[in-house]
Amino acid sequence: MEEVLLLGLKDKQGYLSFWNDNIFYTLRGCILMELALRGRIAMTKDSNRRKCPLSDRIIE
């Protein structure tokens, strides 16, 4: 994760540039991956969730 952050930093100024907004999405993904690899979070199958096709959903 630190390597990704370092790639987005400006060399002389030491901050993330304004055009590099996508780095935040990448860092969030890295955090989730790191937590999953350490076993701190996991995906669960919830059979109680109501599943319906997109065409059946009510749109207001």
PyMOL commands that set and color helices and strands:
alter all, ss='L'
color gray80, all
select helices_A, chain A and resi 2-8+22-37+54-56
alter helices_A, ss='H'
color red, helices_A
deselect
rebuild
show_as cartoon
